[in-house]
Amino acid sequence: MDYSKIPSVTNLLKDLKGKELVSKYGRKAFLDTSKKVLDLVRKDFASYHQDIDEEMVIGLISKSLKESKQKDLQKVINLTGTILHTNLGRAPLPKSVAEKVKDLSIPYCNIEFDLSTGKRGKRTTSIEEKFRQLTKAQDCVVVNNNAAAVLLTLSALTHGKEVILSRGQLVEIGGSFRIPEVMEQSGSILKEVGTTNKAYVEDYQRCISENTGALMRVHPSNFRVVGFSHEASLTELSQLAKSHNLPLIDDLGSGTLINLERWGISEPTVLESIQQGADIVTLSGDKLLGGPQCGIVLGKKDLIAKLKKHPLMRALRCDKLVLSALESTLDIYIKDRYLEEIPLYYFLDRKLDTLNQYADDITSKLNPKFYEVVRDHSYIGGGALPVHQLETVAIKVNYNKPQRLANWLRKQEVPVVGRIQNERLYLDLKTVYEDDISYLAKVLRRLEEEILDGE
Ligand SMILES: *Cc1c(COP(=O)(O)O)cnc(C)c1O
């Protein structure tokens, strides 16, 4: 076998294209990848040897480097129809929030410095104040995510004690967040009451003993029990908790600050939960709140004080960028500008006419044989409102190997992710940004040339 056709690393480094790759990806990455590619070529010499030359090897290195770059965090165009897509970063941030974070990220800031006294300050003073204004909660803590919020709450309030929870609320949120396991991790003891479909306030009452630490309600989030079912209301649980001097913990999960009725969605708001008597409410920052990933615990001052003092608090606290993003998200609610500024609500509120117009703009130069604009349904997602369908407009691609199209679209300069349904690829426009329309038109034109036309 004639291995002499295989270029040396030295020659690869001298190659013009090789030099470009070094400046783009760095010398070390180039050398590591070159070694891997050369090993592969030597090992599979028989299958490669016909066309081995410098250009071909450089081509393989470039492909491999490009593929490894695909794993980096990058912008993705979400056309799945799921507005809060956990794999795609859940809530997209408002522009004003991103700008605030950017301004704050480079210089120093007063994260733990009180500008009025010049002394050490607290991280979340302004966030606490804003939540007080929006939800009537007395106090709050902010941690990494809602899973951490629940863990901290139970660890600080009910360690070694029983927490009474309905069997219908033993939720698994996905990604291994299971209420019974979190309960165990916190050192609390789960006391299940009722059945999968029915739990009455009397069931809770019968279980209360000197070992009880709290009553708890967990929002069913990603599933619904329909038909013959009953759960005790928060008001009933609150009366019961008060009469036994026990805290009532409400894990809302999504936790919206605004009433969603205008979109036909019925979800308890944070304010309602507190008014109905929850002593502690936990929620995610990046679900219906539409902010950064974080977990928020709102509630009575004396209970929150215990959370603040718990050793886990330090381990779970958020950094200045997240806190700044949360703070400016709350400002949007305070100014009553969520419909204009928070993408989630902006998307929810957008008219179908607008989406139809976008569909026309994207498909106007495409062959109508391959693309069809259809009415369909999107979902809120993020473990919230699993059965609530939202009217939407989608571009359906008439091609019977949708997976091939999906793979191709994911490899474009800005990856595009659609959904496959009934053996067809659908590009749902519910969450499309206006700025991406012309890019999408171009990408679909290329898809037509490279794949669809050839069939
Ligand atoms: C989503 C959810 C969680 C977990 O929240 P993360 O922010 O994803 O950690 C916990 N409880 C409920 C009820 C939820 O819906």
The ligand as an ORCA input file, in Angstrom:
! r2SCAN-3c Opt
* xyz 0 1
  C     -41.694     22.726     35.768
  C     -42.049     22.374     37.136
  C     -41.073     22.141     38.096
  C     -39.618     22.212     37.773
  O     -39.280     23.507     37.412
  P     -37.847     23.820     36.729
  O     -37.819     25.305     36.674
  O     -37.858     23.160     35.409
  O     -36.817     23.256     37.636
  C     -41.481     21.805     39.363
  N     -42.782     21.708     39.690
  C     -43.765     21.925     38.762
  C     -45.189     21.777     39.189
  C     -43.433     22.270     37.461
  O     -44.389     22.478     36.555
*
